[in-house]
């Protein structure tokens, strides 16, 4: 083919003409759509630059500040100083103000969990429910603990049906030898209060069969016995 083109000027000329037409078509299309293409490129570049600017100059520094701020509130929480953990000590912020000041950060989300637990331990079920419902626990280490605490708060608020729903989420981690039997047991109690004896028996039996070394299993025969289950 190369020899044919080289030895035949007409073929070479026709090929050049075709290439020129193709190039002209491309250039024509670009000229016709130049404004639109350039606008799209500009928008994409602006979005990319904006994303990195937001991440590096605003989001990451803000997340770092939030993580530092929560450390003081966590210390009060661990020391069982729940009021200071919630409201701060006058020098350092508590969970409530951190979640507002750093709204939208992972730390602010975690503050909802801590605040919910604080309120639950302080006997304020209504506020405990509010914050535990606002907490997004997906993928976190406290996903099941948060669901269980929400169940406890609903029980304190005399909402057995919602408590059952929360406890059902709390028992999803079958490998947790501490929390799962605890919330299985509480789920059984909630089902008893809901007059669902069959479900209560099922959960008590599950504690007995699957978590025989748990604290809840020590007295589980008593609960099964009062529902008519005997060895």
N, C-alpha and C positions, 0 to 999 in steps of 0.2 A: 504494500500500500504506500509505504514511504517512497519507493522508487517511482510509483505511478504518479504521485503528486509532484515529485521533483522533476520528472521528465515531461509532465503535461502542464504547461502554464495555465491552461484554461481551468483545469481542476483546482489548481492552487488559487486561482483568482476567485472561483466560485466559493471555495471554502472560506477565503478571507471575507468575501461579501456576506456570507451567512454569519460568520463570527461578529462582523460589524453590526449586522442587523440585531443579533441577540444582545450585544452590548448596549446598543441604542435602546432596545426594549427595556432592559434592566434600568438604564439611566432614566428612561422616560417614566417608568413606574415609580422610581425613587423620587423624581422631581414632582410627580403628581401627588405622592403621598409623603413628601418630605416633612411637611409641617406636622402631620400626624405621627410619623415615625419618631421625629425628634422630640415631640411632646411625650410619647410613651417612654423613650429612653430617659428623658429628664425626670419623669415621675418615678421610674424605677430606681434611678440613681439617688434621687432625693429620699426615697423610702429606705434604701440601704444605708445611706449616710445618716439619716434620721434615727434609724434603729440602733446603729452602733453608738451614735452620740447619746441617745437616751440611756442605753445600757451602761456605757462606760462613764458618762459624766453625771448621770442622775440616778438610775436604778441601782447599780451596784454600790455606790457610796451610801445611798439611802438604806439599802439592806444591811450594810455593815454597821451603820449607826444604830439601826433598830436592834440588831443582834447584840450590840454592846449595851444598849439601854435595858433590854429584857433580863440581862444577867443579874442585875441588882434585885429586880422583882422576884426572880427565881430563887435567890438566896433567902428572901423573906418567906417565900412559899415553902421551901424546904425546912425552914425553922418554925413553921406553923404560925407565922405572924401574918395571918390572912388579910387583915385590914390594910397593913402596909404593902403587902404584895399587890393588892387591888388598887390602892389609892396613892402609893408612894410614901416617902418619908419627909417630904418637903425639899429634899435635895435631888432625889432620884425619882423618876416616874414609876408609877405602878402599871399593871396590865391594862387598865381601862384607858389611861391617857396614851399609852404606847400604841394601842390598836387604832386610836384616832389619828395620832400624829403621823404614824407610818402606815396608814391605810393602804391596802393593796399589796403589802409585802408578805412573804412567808411568816415573818415574825408576828405581824399583826394577826394573821390567821391563828397562829399558835397561842396568842394571848387570849383568844376566845375560849380555847380549851382550858387554859389555866384559870381564867375568870369563872368559867362554869364550875370547875371543881371547887374553887374558893367559895362561891355562893352555895353550892351543895353542902359543903362542910359547915357553912354558917347558918344552915337551915332556911335559906332563901331559894326555894325550889323554882319559883317563877323566873328569877334572873338566871338561875342555873340552866334552865331549859332554853332561855333566849340565847345565851352564849354558846351552849353546846350544839344547838341547832345551826348557829352561824358558823361553827367550826367545820372546815373541810378537811376531813382526816384521810382522804384517799392517798395511799402510799406512805403514810406516816407511821411512826413506831407506836403511836397511841390510838390508832384507828379503832381497835376493839375496846380498849379502855374507855374511850370517849363514848362509844355506843352504850356500854354498860352503865356509865355514869348518867347518861341521858335516861336510860331505863329507870335508874334509881330516882332521878328527879321527877319523872312522870309518876312513879309510885308515890312519892311524897306529895305530889299534887293530885293524888287520887284519880289518875288517868291510867287505868290498868291496861286498856287495849293498846295505847301508844307505848306503854312500858314493855309489853310483850313484843311489839314490833322492834323496839330498840334492843331488847335482850336477844332476840333472834339474830340480829347482826353481830352482837357481841360474842356469840359462841361459834362464829364461823372459823376461827383458827383452832383446828382440832389438836394442834401440837402444843398449844399453850396449857401447861399443866397447872397453872395457878388461876388465871382469869376465867378460862373456859368452864371448869367445874363450878366456880363461884357463880357465874351467870347462868349456867344450866340449872343450878339449885334455885336461884332467884326467879328464873323463868318458870320453874315448877310451882313456886309459891304464887306467882302472878296468875298462872293458869288455874290454880285452886280458887283464888279470889274471883276469877272469871267464871267459876263453876264448870270448868272443863277438866273433869277428873281424869279422863283418859290421857289428855296431853300432859297433865301434871305427873301421872304415873310414868309416862314415857321419859320425861326429862329426869326424874329421880332415878329411874332405872339406868339411864345413860350415865349418870354420875357414878352409880354403883359399879357398872360393868366396865366403863372406859377409864375411870379415874379413881380406882380403888385406894390409891395412896393419898388422895386429896383430903383436906380438912373436912370438906362437905360430906365425904363418903363415910366418915366416922359415925354420924348419926342418921344416915340416910334410911336405914331400916325402919326407924321410928316414923318417918314421913310416909314411907311405902306402906307400913303397917296400918296407919290410920286411914289409908285409902283402900284397905282390904287386900294388900299384897303381902304375902308371908312366904318364907322359905319352906 
